[in-house]
């Protein structure tokens, strides 16, 4: 039931009090209507605000996605770079160790085989790329790989069986054309002189 002047008069309220009640009631109703309209306007804005929020979340997720992709690629690059550096360091160690093997006198044919089975993890290089403790390592190489170190020995001529410099029977076994050619080239040879004097 609505609050009206007729209703209030029926309750026996005086006319001046009725005006005050109606005025207070109108103010209350107007305030409630304003509040209702404000809430309605806010409710009408809600889908737009929700869309903005969703867009912001999507942007944040995209940013997180790009950041994750960047982090993953950066990690992969750092791993690749470390592998390349490790291979370069291993190659430097192999080259330096190869030099020590040569210095120790290991046969060239065996150096690659030795490098394949040698653990170079304990070999350290100085800043100039030379092996630290090279003298001790060369001694160790000479001991460990002694079978692959070529030794050169010089022997003199066997004097018990000297070479034949007289051309003995070989000149006699030549064909006539070869004898003529040899005689022209070596006129002082004793075999040639003997042949010419026959």
C-alpha positions in Angstrom: 0.0 0.0 0.0 1.3 3.4 -1.0 1.9 6.2 1.5 -0.5 8.9 0.6 -2.3 11.9 2.2 -5.6 10.1 2.1 -4.0 7.1 4.0 -2.4 9.3 6.6 -5.6 11.3 7.1 -7.5 8.0 7.6 -5.0 7.2 10.4 -6.0 10.5 12.1 -2.8 12.4 11.6 -2.9 16.1 11.5 -2.6 17.9 8.1 0.7 19.8 8.9 2.3 16.5 10.2 1.1 14.8 7.0 3.0 17.4 4.9 6.2 16.7 6.9 5.8 12.9 6.6 5.1 13.2 2.8 8.1 15.5 2.4 10.4 13.2 4.3 9.0 10.2 2.4 9.5 11.9 -0.9 13.2 12.8 -0.1 13.8 9.1 0.9 12.2 7.8 -2.2 14.1 10.3 -4.4 17.4 9.3 -2.7 16.6 5.6 -3.3 15.8 6.3 -6.9 19.1 8.2 -7.4 20.9 5.3 -5.8 19.0 2.8 -8.0 19.8 4.8 -11.1 23.5 4.9 -10.2 23.6 1.2 -9.6 21.8 0.6 -12.9 24.4 2.8 -14.7 27.2 0.9 -13.0 25.6 -2.4 -14.0 25.3 -1.2 -17.6 29.1 -0.4 -17.5 29.9 -3.8 -16.1 30.2 -5.7 -19.5 32.5 -3.0 -20.8 34.7 -3.1 -17.6 34.7 -6.9 -17.8 35.9 -6.7 -21.5 38.7 -4.3 -20.5 39.7 -6.7 -17.7 39.7 -9.7 -20.1 41.8 -7.7 -22.5 44.3 -6.8 -19.8 44.5 -10.4 -18.7 45.1 -11.5 -22.3 47.8 -8.9 -22.7 49.4 -10.0 -19.5 49.3 -13.6 -20.6 50.7 -12.7 -24.0 53.5 -10.8 -22.2 54.1 -13.8 -20.0 54.1 -16.0 -23.1 56.7 -13.8 -24.8 58.8 -13.6 -21.7 58.7 -17.4 -21.4 59.6 -17.8 -25.1 62.5 -15.3 -24.6 63.7 -17.1 -21.5 63.5 -20.5 -23.2 65.4 -19.2 -26.3 68.0 -17.4 -24.1 68.5 -20.6 -22.1 68.9 -22.6 -25.3 71.4 -20.1 -26.7 73.5 -20.1 -23.5 73.5 -24.0 -23.6 74.7 -23.9 -27.2 77.3 -21.3 -26.4 78.6 -23.4 -23.5 78.8 -26.5 -25.8 80.7 -24.5 -28.5 83.1 -23.1 -25.8 83.6 -26.6 -24.4 84.4 -28.0 -27.9 86.8 -25.2 -28.6 88.6 -25.8 -25.2 88.7 -29.6 -26.0 90.2 -28.9 -29.4 92.8 -26.6 -27.9 93.7 -29.3 -25.4 94.0 -31.9 -28.2 96.3 -29.6 -30.3 98.5 -28.8 -27.3 98.7 -32.5 -26.3 99.4 -33.5 -29.9 102.4 -31.2 -29.7 103.6 -32.9 -26.6 103.2 -36.3 -28.3 105.3 -35.1 -31.2 107.9 -33.7 -28.8 108.1 -37.1 -27.0 108.8 -38.7 -30.4 105.5 -40.6 -30.8 105.1 -41.9 -34.4 102.9 -39.5 -36.5 100.7 -42.5 -37.5 99.8 -43.3 -33.9 99.1 -39.8 -32.6 95.4 -39.7 -33.7 94.8 -43.1 -32.1 96.3 -42.1 -28.9 94.3 -38.9 -28.8 91.1 -40.8 -29.2 91.7 -42.9 -26.0 93.4 -40.3 -23.9 91.4 -38.5 -21.2 92.3 -34.9 -21.5 90.1 -33.7 -18.5 93.1 -33.4 -16.3 95.1 -31.5 -18.8 95.2 -27.7 -18.1 96.2 -25.0 -20.4 97.8 -21.7 -19.3 96.7 -18.4 -20.8 99.1 -18.8 -23.7 97.5 -22.1 -24.7 100.4 -24.2 -23.5 100.0 -27.3 -21.3 100.8 -26.7 -17.6 103.5 -29.2 -16.4 104.5 -30.1 -19.9 107.8 -31.6 -18.9 106.2 -34.1 -16.5 103.6 -35.0 -19.1 106.2 -35.6 -21.8 108.0 -38.0 -19.4 104.7 -39.8 -18.7 104.1 -40.1 -22.5 107.6 -41.5 -23.1 106.8 -44.2 -20.4 103.2 -44.9 -21.3 103.5 -44.9 -25.1 107.1 -46.2 -25.4 106.0 -48.8 -27.9 104.9 -46.1 -30.3 108.1 -44.0 -30.1 110.3 -44.6 -33.0 114.0 -45.0 -32.2 116.6 -44.3 -34.9 119.8 -46.3 -34.9 122.7 -45.7 -37.2 124.8 -48.6 -38.2 127.9 -48.5 -40.3 128.6 -50.7 -43.4 129.2 -54.4 -42.9 133.0 -54.6 -43.4 133.0 -58.4 -43.3 131.3 -58.4 -46.7 132.2 -55.1 -48.5 130.3 -53.9 -51.6 131.6 -54.9 -55.0 132.8 -51.7 -56.7 134.6 -53.4 -59.5 131.5 -54.1 -61.5 132.8 -57.6 -61.9 130.5 -59.8 -63.9 127.8 -57.2 -64.3 129.7 -55.4 -67.0 130.3 -58.7 -68.8 126.6 -59.6 -68.7 125.6 -56.3 -70.4 124.4 -56.2 -74.0 126.9 -54.7 -76.5 124.9 -51.5 -76.7 124.8 -51.1 -72.9 128.6 -51.9 -72.8 129.2 -49.1 -75.3 127.1 -46.6 -73.5 128.7 -47.5 -70.1 132.2 -47.4 -71.6 131.5 -43.8 -72.9 130.3 -42.7 -69.5 133.0 -44.4 -67.5 136.1 -44.6 -69.6 138.5 -45.1 -66.6 136.6 -48.0 -65.1 138.8 -51.1 -64.9 136.2 -53.4 -66.4 135.8 -51.1 -69.4 139.6 -50.9 -69.9 139.8 -54.7 -69.7 137.0 -55.1 -72.2 138.6 -52.6 -74.6 141.9 -54.3 -74.4 140.5 -57.8 -75.3 
